[in-house]
Amino acid sequence: MKDLKCLLRYLGPYRKDMVIGALLVVIETGFELVIPILMADLIDIGVASHDMAYILHKGIQMVVCALLSLITGLLYARFAARAAYGWGAQIREAQYERVQSYAFSNLDHFETSSLITRMTTDATVLQNAINGGFRPMVRGPVMLILGVALSFWMNPGLAVVFVLCAPILGAILFYIVHKIAPMYHLLQKAVDRLNGTVQEGLTAIRAVKAFVRGEYEEEKFDQVNKTLMDTSERTFHYAVLNLPAFQLTLYTAVILIMWFGGNMILDSSLQVGDLTGFLSYVFQIMNSMMMISNVFLLLTRSLASAHRIREVLDEEVVLSSPEHGATEVMDGSVSFEDVSFKYNLNAMEYALSNVNLHIKAGQTVGILGGTGSAKSTLVQLIPRLYDATSGSVKVGGRDVREYDLQALRDAVGIVLQKNVLFSGTVRENLLWGNPHADDNEIWEACRAACADEFLKRMPKGLDTDLGQGGVNVSGGQKQRLCIARTLLKHPKVLIFDDSTSAVDTATESDIRTALAKLPNVTKIIIAQRITSVIGTDQIIIMDDGRIHAVGTHAELLEKDPIYQEIYASQMKGEDISAS
């Protein structure tokens, strides 16, 4: 319940709607509980004395109570819907906002499919708990308390039957709720796995078709889908037991009341109208217990969802801007001072170990190394996508942890290894780099990234729709658009994380030539091809998370065995000038 209480603070402006809805339910219940009293009087007085005026008078009162109950019920539905869907929207918004503030290390704690489930299915479960459960949650206890009180007021002897039956029903319902509580956690995890499989299969649909693996993907989906089906069946197999338990207890109570009540009527110690009214209260009391049991089932499932949502909201953001952080980066110099880093503090090995590196402002630096040598990890510490575990990373002569995050990341442009474009036009994607850029600036960045050549061939140019994730352009075109987008930031440090791997060598050479013309911009280029870094001011060779060597092409070619091996394998004896 603690998780649910914490999430209730997101009701915000909808709290008033919930309070009004609760008051309307109480009023509606009051009107309904008056009807059995009026019915008893109508039968015992009006029908017994054949007084049509009295019957008509009581009948009108019953109709008025029914109409008022209907009106308050309809009003409740309006306020409850507003509160439920407003609350659901607030929770989804809070989760999405929280995820946007996450560092990369925070995102490593959650699978993407799980975050999607928590923002959609889990939020909907809570939403439905309010929309479908708030009325019985308020109405059930009110009807139960008032119904029991009125039944004892009408006939204490018959009320004992209810007192005996109610605990039996309560015990059965408690067992059901206790049994299915852990099952709802398993159910939501099964939904996570299903969403993960769907997301992976649809994202990689072209690869699936290229390798003719459609049947394999269908079997994989069928497996997780069947797991979800089996988990749902087991869960709701117990959840639906509350209905037969309720019916068994209700009909047992009715039979006993009819038996004892009938004997009381024969003994003239009870009137027919009183028995009729009493039975109405019995049905209302039992119905209220049924409502309460349904509420407990809803709460049990919503508690599982609330816990999962709270995990997202309570995740401690490991990276944040310092109070009064620096808002200006003086220049593009970059320094690593005895930096070590590991992705998980409990990991046995460091991804980076004892890195010392100094790059002057305006220099062009290349980084080479084998797969897993931590090249990408190294550059991700510069814009503070991760924080160094020990040591310090400096940009512009200041530790990156002293900068306001937005100011730092505006000054450090990074084209990530995995190129990402968003649904929308080319212009909308490029404006991510600079929302205020005009067409001249955009085309200038596109020319530098060699993206203008294919954009000019497109009928709509910058207004061409890229499709979801940029599916309407090739891998090389996507890379060039990502480079243009980063250039629009006018950064002081420009990082290419293997960002021209899908571009032909001639185009890559043109991009390097354009980048060389950028004044006062420090350029760090991670590459697999030696031609991409051969003309840089210095080349850094990384091996197993450490800096193996630093030097120019000529220096490394002369004395570094790793660089010599890379050169020999890629150049195959070609005589390429260091200049």
C-alpha positions, 0 to 999 in steps of 0.5 A: 500500500505504501507504493500506492500511497506515494503515487496518489500524490500525482493526482494533483488537480484531480484530487478534488474530482476524487473527493467529490466522487466519493461524496456522491457515492456516499449520497447514492448509497444513502438513497439506495438504503432508504428504499428497503425501509420504504418498501417494508412500510408499503407492504406492511401498512399500505398493502395490508390496509389496502390504502392506495393513497399510502401505497402511491405516496411510498411508491413516489418516495421510492421512485424519487430515491431511485432517480436521485440515486441514478443522478448521483451515480451518473455524476460520480461516473463523470468525476471518477473518469476525470480523476482516473484518466487524469491520474493515469496521464500524470503518472505516465508523464512523471515516468517519461519525465523521469526517464528523460533525466536518467543517465546512461547508467540508469537506463542500464538498469531497465530493459526498454520493453519493461519501461514501455510496459510500466508507462502503458500497461502498469499505468492503465492498471492503476487507472482502471483500479480508480475507474472501476474500483473507486465506486465499490471501494467507497460504496462497499464499506458504507453499504456494509456498515449501514446495511448491518446497522439497519438489519439489526435495527429491523430484526436482531434475531435474523441479523445473527444469520448474516453475522455467521455467514459474513466471516466465512465469506471473508475468510474465503476472499482473504485466501483468494487475494493472498494466493493471487498477489504474487501471481500479478508480479509474474503476470507483469513480467510476462507482459515485459517479455512479450513486449520485448519480443515484439519490439525486437522482432519489429525493429529488426524486421528487415534482418528477419526477412533477409535471413528468412527467419520469419518462422523462427521469430513466430516460434519465439513469439508463440513461446512468450505469448503462450507463457503470458497466456498460461500465467494469465490463466493461472492468475485468473483461475484463482481470481474468479473464485470470488464469484462462486464463493460469494454466491454460495455464501449469499444463497446459504444466508438467504435460505437460512433467513427465509427459513427462520423468517418464515417461522417468525411470520408463522409465529406472528413475531415478524411481518412480511414487509419486514422480511422483504426489507430485511432480504433487501439489506442482506442482498445489499450487504453481501453485494457490498462484500462482493464489491470489497472483494473485487476491490481487493483483487483490483488493489492486489494487481494495482499494487504490483503495478504501483511497485514497478512504476515507483521503481522508475520514479524512485531510481536515483539519477546518478548524473545531475547538474551541480548547483550553480554549475559553470555555463561556459566552456572556455575552449575545446581542450580535453584532459584525462587525469588518471581516469578509471571507469567501470559500468557497474560498481560491483564489477570485478574489472574496470572498462578503463584503467589509469587513462592519462591523456591531454588533447589541446584545443583545436587538435584533431585526434584519432583513436584506434583499437580492437573491438572491446578496447573501450574506445566508445567508453572513453569518449562518452566520459567527455560529455558526461554520459557516464561519470568516471569511477575515479580520476577526473575528465576535464574540458576547457580546463575544468572538471566536467562535473563542475559544468551545468549538463546542458552547457557541457553537452551543447559544447561537446557534440558527439555522433554516437556509434548507433545513429538515430533519426526520429520520425518526421522530416529531414529539417525537423531532425536537423533542427535538433542540433540548433532549433533556431538554425535557418535554411542557410545554416542547415544547408551549410552543415549538410554540405560539410557532412556531404549530405547535400548531394542526396538531399538535392535529389529528393523531391521535397529536399529538407521537407522529405519525410524520413519515416520511423527511425529514418527507414527511408534513407540508407545507412550512409545517408543516415550517418551523414545526416547525424553528422550534419545535425551535430555540426549545427550545434557549433560545438567546441569538441566534436566526437565521431564514434565510428560515424563514417563506417557506412560511408565510402572512402571518397565521401569520408575524405570529403567530410574530413576535408570539410571538418579540417576547415572548422576553426578552433574545434577539437575533433576526436575521431574513433575509426576502424579504418586507418585512412580515417585517422592517418592525417590527424595531429595524434593517434591514440592506440587503445588496448584492453581499456588502456592507452597503449600508445600515442603519437603521429602516424609516422611515429607509430608506424616506426615503433608501435607493433599494434599500429604496424599490424593494423597498417599492414592488414589494411593498407596491404603494402600501399605506400600512403604518405603520413601527410 
